[in-house]
Every structure is written in C-alpha cells, then in structure tokens.
Amino acid sequence: MDTLPGSDREEMLVYKILTASQWNEAEKSGLFVGAPIDLADGFIHLSSPETIRETAARHFAGQDDLMLAALEGDRLGELLKWEPSRGGALFPHLYRTFEVNEALWVKPLPLRNGTHDFSGLLP
C-alpha cells in the first residue's frame, strides 16, 4: 500500500528506534542508512504512534542505550509506503536513507524496570 496523499497517515509523525551508536554514526556522515534489519529488508522500518510501543517490546525488549527519532511523514516523500505487517496493521516503510537533519528530534529511549518509557516522547 502506498502513502495516502492528504491523509492523516501522511501528516503524522513516524518513529525510528535505533541504537545510540547507529545514531552517532549517522551524525558523523549526515545520513542514516539503516540498521542491519533495514539493510537486509531493503527499507527502513518505521512505526506509527499507535505501533511504536509494541515495536519496542517485540524487537528491543530489555535493550538499553536506544534512541527514538521522530520524522514527519509528509516530508519523507513518495518513498514512504504504508504496508501491512504484524496482524495486518499498516507500518511506514521508508525506501530510502534519510539525512539526519530530516529528524525533527532524536532523544534517548529510557529503559525503566525492563520496559521502554515513552513518557514525554509521544503525542
């Protein structure tokens, strides 16, 4: 499924969970090329506000030293595709790299009592 022009999906923030070292490398080069899973799958895995908590729990359980990057879906262009994944939910997949200055913000994603704490990070 492609982006939905003019839709709420296109205008919403999308998120990328990545390690601090991955973000540090991106800052050095100015470009985030993807985590190993992104490179293997051929696109950058992103999450919506509705799916980001489950993404953290499923794919980053117990992992600390993580960062959360927020990007504006409507600024990522036509290579942002909303495609079915877990249980048929639509997930944003970015079929290109992104420049670090495309991130609205990048903040630590703290681990508290074994769970990622999104307090103050999501709308």
N, C-alpha and C positions, 0 to 999 in steps of 0.2 A: 504494500500500500504506500502510496506517495504522500508527500505533505499535502495538507488540505488548505489551499490558499484561502486566506481570510478567516480561517477557523481559529478557535481558541487554542487548539493544539499548536498551531504555528506561532502564536504570540506568547505562549507560556515559556517559563524558564525550563531548561533541561539541565541535567546534572551529570557530572562525571566523577566517580570515585577513583582515586589513584594514589599511589604511594608518594610520600614526600620526596623520595629520590627520583621518581619519574617526573614530578613537577620541577624539581631542581634542574634536571637535565633539559626539560623543555624551556625553562627560563634561560639557560645558557645559550641554547640555539635559537630561541624565539619561536619554536614550533613544537607542538605536541603531536607526535606521530602515532601514538597509541601504546597501550600496554600490550604485553605478549598475547593475550587473548584477542585483542583488537587486530593485531597484525596477522594472527592465524586466521581470523574470520573475514578479514578484508574490509572491515569498517570499525569505527569507534562506537563502542557500546555506551549509550547514554540512558538516563532514566528520567521519568517524569516525576513531578512532586508526589504523585499517587503511588509510584512504584519504587522510589529510591530506598525506602526503609527495608523493604523486602530484598532488594538487591544487596544491600549491605549485609543483611542477616544470612542470605544464601551464599554469597560469594566472598564475603570478607569477614565472616564470623570470627570474633576474638582477635582480629588483626588490628594492631595499633599503628601509629605513625602514618595515618591516612590523611588525605586532603580531599576536600569537596570543592569542585569547580562548578560555578553557575554560568550558563551561557544562554543568550536569548535565541530561542528557536527561530524567530523570524529573520534573524540576521545571519543565520548559517547557510541560507540559500537552498537551492533545489536539491542539493546532495544530502539534505537531511530527510530521511524517509521514516515514516511511521509504519512499523511492520509487526505482525503478530509474533508473540513469543510465549513466555510462560502462561499456560492456561488460556491462550488466545488474547491476552492483554496486548495492547499496542505499545511498542517501545520505540523511542527515537534512535535511529542508527545513522551515523554520520559517515558518508562515503568519501571522506577526505580528511586530511590533517586539519588542525586549527592552530592559528597563531595565538601565542599566549595573551596578546592584547585583545583577543576576542572574548576572553573570560571576563565577565562582569566583576567577579571576585573569586578568590581561591582562599579557603580557610581550613584550618585543622578540623578533622572529624574525630572528636574525642571518643575514647572508649571508657565507659563508666560501668563498673560492675559487670564487665563482659559484654555489654551492649553498646552499640554506637549511639551517641547522644546528638540528636539533630536540633536540640533546643537553640533557638535564635538563628538557625540556618535556613529554615524553610518558611514560606509564607503561611 
